[in-house]
Amino acid sequence: MNKELIGNNLKFLRKTTNMKMLDFSERMNASVSTIQYYERGNVSVESLVRYKKEFNVSLDDLCFKNLSKFGIEN
């Protein structure tokens, strides 16, 4: 897996909701520093599943596609 791609996808998905990191961290029940860590691609499988459910995307798309190029929106 490409950590940079995953981190960029997580950041992109958060931004599609126009959510600031603080608001999103509260929604995900995580600290801001944890969300920053995830958005650098350091994310567990459990957290990827939470993002998958939150944004209604497949794990395949989350891990292997550049979502910003596909214009994925919620």
C-alpha positions as CSV (number, residue, x, y, z in Angstrom):
1,M,0.0,0.0,0.0
2,N,1.1,3.5,-0.7
3,K,0.9,5.5,2.6
4,E,1.1,8.8,0.8
5,L,-1.8,8.0,-1.4
6,I,-3.9,6.8,1.5
7,G,-3.1,9.9,3.6
8,N,-4.0,12.2,0.7
9,N,-7.3,10.3,0.2
10,L,-8.2,10.7,3.8
11,K,-7.5,14.4,3.7
12,F,-9.4,14.8,0.5
13,L,-12.4,13.0,1.9
14,R,-12.4,15.2,5.0
15,K,-12.2,18.3,2.9
16,T,-15.1,17.2,0.7
17,T,-17.3,17.7,3.8
18,N,-15.8,21.1,4.4
19,M,-14.9,20.0,7.9
20,K,-12.1,21.5,9.8
21,M,-9.7,19.0,11.4
22,L,-11.0,19.8,14.9
23,D,-14.6,19.2,14.0
24,F,-13.7,16.0,12.1
25,S,-11.6,14.7,15.0
26,E,-14.6,15.1,17.3
27,R,-16.8,13.3,14.8
28,M,-14.3,10.4,14.6
29,N,-13.7,10.4,18.4
30,A,-10.0,11.0,17.9
31,S,-7.6,13.7,18.7
32,V,-6.5,16.3,16.1
33,S,-2.9,14.9,16.2
34,T,-4.4,11.4,15.5
35,I,-6.2,12.7,12.4
36,Q,-3.0,14.4,11.3
37,Y,-1.2,11.2,11.8
38,Y,-3.8,9.3,9.7
39,E,-3.6,12.0,7.0
40,R,0.1,11.3,6.7
41,G,-0.8,7.7,5.8
42,N,-0.1,6.2,9.2
43,V,-3.5,4.6,9.7
44,S,-4.6,1.2,11.0
45,V,-6.9,-1.2,9.2
46,E,-9.5,-0.5,11.9
47,S,-9.3,3.2,11.2
48,L,-9.5,2.7,7.5
49,V,-12.8,0.8,8.0
50,R,-14.1,3.7,10.0
51,Y,-13.3,6.1,7.2
52,K,-14.8,3.7,4.7
53,K,-18.1,3.8,6.6
54,E,-18.0,7.5,7.3
55,F,-17.5,8.4,3.6
56,N,-19.2,5.4,2.0
57,V,-16.2,4.4,-0.2
58,S,-14.7,1.0,-0.7
59,L,-11.4,0.0,0.9
60,D,-10.1,-0.6,-2.6
61,D,-10.8,3.0,-3.6
62,L,-9.4,4.3,-0.4
63,C,-6.2,2.4,-0.6
64,F,-5.4,2.2,-4.3
65,K,-7.1,5.1,-6.2
66,N,-6.3,8.8,-6.2
67,L,-9.8,9.9,-5.2
68,S,-9.1,13.6,-6.0
69,K,-8.7,12.6,-9.7
70,F,-12.0,10.8,-9.8
71,G,-13.9,13.7,-8.2
72,I,-15.4,11.5,-5.5
73,E,-17.9,13.6,-3.5
74,N,-20.4,12.8,-0.8
